[in-house]
Amino acid sequence: MSKASGNQKRRSQSHKRTGAEDGTKRLAEYLTAALTVVLCAALVFYTSDGYYQIGADKFTAYRNVMLTGSAVLFPVLAVYAAVEIRERRRPRISVTDAFVLAYLILAGISVLAGGFYQDALWGFPGWNMGILSQIGFVILYVILSRFGRYYRVILAALCSFALIVYLLGVLNRLLIDPFGFYDGLSYLQTTQFLSTLGQSSWYGSFLAVTLPVGMAVFLYADSGRYRAAGALMTAAGFCTLVTQNSDSAYIGLAGALIVFGPLCAANRQYMRRFLTALTMFFASGKLMYFLMRFCFNPDFEPDYVTELMWTSPVTWALLFLCLIAAAALYVPWKHTDPWEPPKMAVRLFHVVPAAAVVAAAAAVCVLILQSKGLMPAPIAGKLENISYLNWGKEWGNGRGRIWSFGAKMFTETNLLHKLFGVGPDCFHSYVSSRYGAEQSLFWGDKQLTNAHNEWLTSLINVGIVGTAAYAGIYVTQIFRSLRISARNFLSAGIAAACVSYMLYNFFCYQQVLCTPYVFMLMGTGEYILRQAVDETPPNG
């Protein structure tokens, strides 16, 4: 059967649905929208006592909303599934669906392989990324991929909540605290907490997932009203990013820009908006540096990239370069209608992803050579001033020691654990049972709960096979969403958010303020893909 006839058959089957089945599906779509909007609001705004135990509060909100919502939604889904089975309709399973199902099964196998059954249920307190949380992420993906009809409402709510978070984050960095969360905290403590989300690295992970969606609205929306809303979210996101004080957030944003750049290169409107966004980004660093001089927190110490964004002549030059380039594209060109960008510029944007991979590989090689003392003396002397190119135990705020320890754990574990892991969020349980003395020697009373690298943590928790399935979810969703981005711009935003999440969490970890959102976005992306297949013309 050809692809076109297959699409025709699916459409004809959809027209044969009974009224009761359509009613059940519509109810499931309403409940899915209600559950996800309430979940977004609860995770963003709920806290019982300011920043005290705020991570536990956020997880409580996630758990309660998911349990309550599932109890209401599942009976409706059971009725719908029963009708589908009675009508002998085969479920449509995409490659991303297959990876999601494989990951769920393999996460369950990792619980059995690890043997830390109680610890694996909800996971380590404070992180709570156990098997039940992983099941919750899969549920979010599944219901949105099948019943995400109101995804525009859901994403509008998420972006609105995110804008409030960003604005509060900006105000907090200016020592303006409208809700009194900073009451009783020292200046040093206030540098570590932001907005209604709490810990700054958790805040950064939320930013990494949500900002690309707002950027996509600004870059690609046809409606001026939507573009204005997207511009506001993008500008606020940039302003909070350049004061959030996390180098990982810049890496996440770079990933999103690498996705958007090639998509904008061949279209004059999109290209000038992309250059406008870059101008806003570099201008935000200068603006926030100026404002923070008047409301300065004496204990706030900007990291390396933030200092570059604030005061470096390089970023000043990039600001003016992007401003001039954007202005040039706003000037009408009489002799080029429709506008055709220079072929060299288009090619440049399309090789940027590959160039970024090459640059990252080169940086790793330099880091290795520098750490082993193999670089020529003149070059080595200059590289000593760049902390990122000098590996050691304190590299990356202590990640050097943690990553080395995590790699040692993985290489020393048995074949069963290498393949299937020790259980979701059982990193600490395994460390305590096998490496308790070393943990105490290196970290004292602190508990080592993960490797501060989601992918290394995943290798230990769910093994090689589980990590491959987990990565497959993201990779297939990214490439499939990019394929239809011209038909629905939100697909571009979802792909960019997935890339941003993957890069940010190379230096961070799963937690309740980012991972549920990225699964929601991937489920939405799957729904958009399914709609695109259904709407394909018979001979298209």
PyMOL commands that set and color helices and strands:
alter all, ss='L'
color gray80, all
select helices_A, chain A and resi 3-15+19-45+54-86+95-114+117-122+131-147+151-173+187-190+200-220+224-244+247-264+268-294+304-311+313-330+343-371+377-383+387-389+395-412+415-420+427-434+436-443+454-483+489-504+515-534
alter helices_A, ss='H'
color red, helices_A
select strands_A, chain A and resi 193-194+198-199
alter strands_A, ss='S'
color yellow, strands_A
deselect
rebuild
show_as cartoon
